[in-house]
Amino acid sequence: MAKPRVHEIASELGVDSKVALAKLKELGEFVKSPSSTIEPPVARKLRAALEAEGAAKPADAAPKPAAKPAAPAAKPG
């Protein structure tokens, strides 16, 4: 299993990376930045802590906005 990055877990749970970093600090984990990787057991602890706190939104409750089709390029001339 690959090590997830803090920002990946935060976006998966619908919280800001700063919230995830603060929660990791509360849990006693040393993480420098949102791009830091964490071990899978630490990722599970983070998910559980954020969900228990109620800070996390379920992934299906906050769907990503649909991509807009690209506008046709204007022809010069």
MIGU-348829 format. One line per field, with one value per residue: residue number from 1; residue in three letters; x, y, z of N, C-alpha, C, O in turn. Coordinates in nm, 3 decimals. Example, Ala and Ser with C-alpha at 12.3 -4.5 7.8 and 13.67 -1.06 7.14 Angstrom:
n: c(1|2) $
res: c(Ala|Ser) $
n.X: c(1.319|1.285) $
n.Y: c(-0.569|-0.225) $
n.Z: c(0.780|0.708) $
ca.X: c(1.230|1.367) $
ca.Y: c(-0.450|-0.106) $
ca.Z: c(0.780|0.714) $
c.X: c(1.320|1.290) $
c.Y: c(-0.330|0.003) $
c.Z: c(0.780|0.787) $
o.X: c(1.424|1.341) $
o.Y: c(-0.332|0.114) $
o.Z: c(0.846|0.804) $
END
This chain:
n: c(1|2|3|4|5|6|7|8|9|10|11|12|13|14|15|16|17|18|19|20|21|22|23|24|25|26|27|28|29|30|31|32|33|34|35|36|37|38|39|40|41|42|43|44|45|46|47|48|49|50|51|52|53|54|55|56|57|58|59|60|61|62|63|64|65|66|67|68|69|70|71|72|73|74|75|76|77) $
res: c(Met|Ala|Lys|Pro|Arg|Val|His|Glu|Ile|Ala|Ser|Glu|Leu|Gly|Val|Asp|Ser|Lys|Val|Ala|Leu|Ala|Lys|Leu|Lys|Glu|Leu|Gly|Glu|Phe|Val|Lys|Ser|Pro|Ser|Ser|Thr|Ile|Glu|Pro|Pro|Val|Ala|Arg|Lys|Leu|Arg|Ala|Ala|Leu|Glu|Ala|Glu|Gly|Ala|Ala|Lys|Pro|Ala|Asp|Ala|Ala|Pro|Lys|Pro|Ala|Ala|Lys|Pro|Ala|Ala|Pro|Ala|Ala|Lys|Pro|Gly) $
n.X: c(0.085|0.059|0.207|-0.003|-0.046|-0.075|-0.241|-0.395|-0.556|-0.692|-0.837|-0.992|-1.156|-1.281|-1.184|-0.977|-0.625|-0.476|-0.632|-0.611|-0.334|-0.317|-0.469|-0.313|-0.091|-0.208|-0.249|0.004|0.180|0.454|0.457|0.561|0.448|0.157|0.219|0.362|0.420|0.242|0.238|0.033|-0.109|-0.115|-0.257|-0.506|-0.567|-0.586|-0.803|-1.009|-1.007|-1.076|-1.328|-1.467|-1.461|-1.625|-1.549|-1.496|-1.644|-1.868|-1.755|-1.938|-2.127|-2.034|-2.005|-1.775|-1.744|-1.885|-1.691|-1.641|-1.712|-1.457|-1.422|-1.476|-1.199|-1.138|-1.127|-0.875|-0.909) $
n.Y: c(-0.117|0.218|0.514|0.763|1.114|1.401|1.609|1.473|1.304|1.496|1.632|1.422|1.384|1.624|1.846|2.125|2.136|2.245|2.193|1.917|1.893|2.015|1.835|1.605|1.692|1.715|1.446|1.365|1.323|1.396|1.611|1.787|1.934|1.978|1.824|1.615|1.265|1.006|0.721|0.430|0.334|0.570|0.734|0.609|0.661|0.940|0.979|0.857|1.021|1.274|1.220|1.144|1.381|1.531|1.709|1.623|1.585|1.364|1.193|1.156|1.347|1.592|1.650|1.676|1.964|1.965|1.932|2.201|2.237|2.309|2.635|2.728|2.819|3.152|3.270|3.454|3.750) $
n.Z: c(0.000|-0.086|0.053|0.168|0.098|0.311|0.218|0.033|0.186|0.333|0.132|0.044|0.263|0.272|0.412|0.512|0.446|0.651|0.875|0.887|0.933|1.185|1.336|1.315|1.459|1.712|1.756|1.803|1.598|1.386|1.127|0.846|0.625|0.404|0.183|0.276|0.323|0.493|0.710|0.647|0.887|1.040|0.872|0.886|1.156|1.145|0.967|1.119|1.349|1.245|1.138|1.369|1.507|1.358|1.170|0.920|0.603|0.447|0.156|-0.056|-0.003|-0.075|-0.377|-0.649|-0.857|-1.186|-1.481|-1.701|-2.046|-2.285|-2.418|-2.758|-2.961|-3.058|-3.388|-3.536|-3.726) $
ca.X: c(0.000|0.137|0.188|-0.079|-0.004|-0.170|-0.340|-0.486|-0.654|-0.773|-0.934|-1.083|-1.252|-1.345|-1.135|-0.858|-0.500|-0.434|-0.707|-0.550|-0.204|-0.341|-0.516|-0.196|-0.010|-0.279|-0.230|0.144|0.255|0.531|0.440|0.605|0.364|0.051|0.271|0.430|0.353|0.227|0.221|-0.108|-0.177|-0.134|-0.366|-0.631|-0.592|-0.628|-0.940|-1.099|-1.014|-1.150|-1.468|-1.524|-1.474|-1.731|-1.492|-1.493|-1.770|-1.864|-1.713|-2.052|-2.210|-1.977|-1.953|-1.689|-1.818|-1.866|-1.599|-1.707|-1.647|-1.370|-1.481|-1.406|-1.102|-1.180|-1.037|-0.836|-0.918) $
ca.Y: c(0.000|0.340|0.610|0.879|1.248|1.465|1.685|1.378|1.261|1.613|1.656|1.306|1.404|1.753|1.944|2.198|2.070|2.299|2.120|1.784|1.908|2.042|1.711|1.518|1.743|1.673|1.301|1.339|1.288|1.506|1.625|1.921|2.007|1.897|1.733|1.506|1.136|0.945|0.576|0.390|0.335|0.709|0.782|0.557|0.737|1.074|0.969|0.828|1.137|1.381|1.179|1.147|1.521|1.589|1.806|1.563|1.570|1.242|1.220|1.163|1.463|1.709|1.608|1.772|2.030|1.906|2.007|2.277|2.213|2.419|2.728|2.722|2.927|3.254|3.277|3.593|3.792) $
ca.Z: c(0.000|-0.097|0.160|0.121|0.140|0.402|0.142|-0.033|0.286|0.365|0.024|0.045|0.372|0.256|0.508|0.471|0.484|0.780|0.977|0.895|0.998|1.327|1.398|1.327|1.570|1.834|1.770|1.836|1.477|1.332|0.982|0.811|0.531|0.343|0.082|0.343|0.324|0.625|0.707|0.644|1.018|1.081|0.787|0.944|1.279|1.105|0.915|1.231|1.437|1.178|1.126|1.503|1.544|1.277|1.077|0.787|0.532|0.365|0.019|-0.147|0.030|-0.141|-0.507|-0.719|-0.965|-1.319|-1.566|-1.807|-2.176|-2.327|-2.513|-2.887|-2.980|-3.154|-3.502|-3.566|-3.860) $
c.X: c(0.089|0.108|0.109|-0.019|-0.114|-0.279|-0.438|-0.595|-0.748|-0.878|-1.035|-1.193|-1.321|-1.306|-1.011|-0.733|-0.451|-0.504|-0.646|-0.414|-0.220|-0.385|-0.399|-0.106|-0.074|-0.257|-0.085|0.229|0.328|0.519|0.475|0.504|0.255|0.102|0.350|0.349|0.344|0.204|0.072|-0.177|-0.205|-0.248|-0.501|-0.667|-0.644|-0.771|-1.040|-1.116|-1.095|-1.298|-1.537|-1.549|-1.588|-1.680|-1.497|-1.634|-1.762|-1.833|-1.831|-2.142|-2.160|-1.919|-1.869|-1.770|-1.785|-1.773|-1.678|-1.636|-1.565|-1.441|-1.405|-1.314|-1.153|-1.076|-1.003|-0.870|-1.034) $
c.Y: c(0.123|0.432|0.729|1.009|1.310|1.537|1.594|1.333|1.376|1.638|1.542|1.325|1.540|1.856|2.013|2.124|2.118|2.228|1.983|1.791|1.932|1.915|1.613|1.561|1.704|1.524|1.264|1.298|1.411|1.506|1.769|1.998|1.917|1.799|1.617|1.377|1.086|0.796|0.541|0.384|0.477|0.769|0.734|0.632|0.876|1.073|0.949|0.950|1.249|1.346|1.184|1.291|1.589|1.693|1.754|1.554|1.441|1.277|1.233|1.283|1.589|1.668|1.718|1.837|1.967|1.995|2.076|2.247|2.335|2.505|2.718|2.843|3.025|3.262|3.423|3.628|3.848) $
c.Z: c(0.000|0.020|0.106|0.170|0.223|0.322|0.069|0.064|0.320|0.257|0.015|0.149|0.366|0.361|0.452|0.520|0.620|0.895|0.997|0.965|1.148|1.400|1.414|1.442|1.703|1.862|1.801|1.718|1.425|1.180|0.947|0.727|0.474|0.239|0.143|0.334|0.467|0.609|0.708|0.781|1.069|0.999|0.841|1.071|1.245|1.055|1.029|1.321|1.374|1.166|1.263|1.549|1.469|1.179|0.934|0.730|0.452|0.220|-0.077|-0.118|-0.040|-0.276|-0.571|-0.831|-1.100|-1.401|-1.677|-1.939|-2.216|-2.431|-2.646|-2.903|-3.085|-3.266|-3.530|-3.710|-3.917) $
o.X: c(0.184|0.000|0.151|0.051|-0.231|-0.397|-0.552|-0.713|-0.868|-0.994|-1.151|-1.308|-1.411|-1.385|-0.949|-0.737|-0.392|-0.444|-0.630|-0.382|-0.144|-0.342|-0.390|-0.052|-0.004|-0.248|-0.053|0.338|0.270|0.565|0.424|0.477|0.258|0.034|0.401|0.226|0.428|0.155|-0.007|-0.292|-0.308|-0.328|-0.599|-0.784|-0.737|-0.853|-1.143|-1.227|-1.176|-1.384|-1.654|-1.645|-1.640|-1.760|-1.502|-1.729|-1.657|-1.879|-1.825|-2.225|-2.236|-1.798|-1.891|-1.854|-1.673|-1.777|-1.768|-1.514|-1.600|-1.510|-1.283|-1.347|-1.206|-0.956|-1.092|-0.859|-1.035) $
o.Y: c(0.132|0.430|0.790|1.013|1.276|1.527|1.633|1.325|1.357|1.662|1.566|1.287|1.568|1.943|1.964|2.057|2.041|2.205|1.937|1.705|1.877|1.890|1.545|1.478|1.664|1.483|1.147|1.244|1.520|1.413|1.862|2.115|1.795|1.700|1.531|1.379|1.120|0.751|0.617|0.424|0.501|0.847|0.809|0.663|0.925|1.157|1.017|0.980|1.313|1.433|1.223|1.319|1.691|1.759|1.832|1.521|1.411|1.378|1.313|1.318|1.683|1.653|1.837|1.772|1.923|2.118|2.019|2.234|2.449|2.455|2.702|2.955|2.984|3.259|3.506|3.546|3.882) $
o.Z: c(0.078|0.079|0.008|0.272|0.209|0.356|0.046|0.027|0.335|0.288|-0.018|0.128|0.446|0.395|0.358|0.623|0.696|1.000|1.110|1.047|1.228|1.513|1.517|1.514|1.796|1.978|1.823|1.735|1.421|1.113|1.009|0.755|0.492|0.210|0.071|0.335|0.552|0.505|0.764|0.792|1.133|1.052|0.841|1.093|1.310|1.095|1.035|1.365|1.442|1.181|1.271|1.620|1.512|1.111|0.839|0.801|0.394|0.168|-0.170|-0.202|-0.060|-0.289|-0.549|-0.892|-1.124|-1.391|-1.737|-1.943|-2.184|-2.519|-2.646|-2.862|-3.189|-3.242|-3.545|-3.802|-4.035) $
END
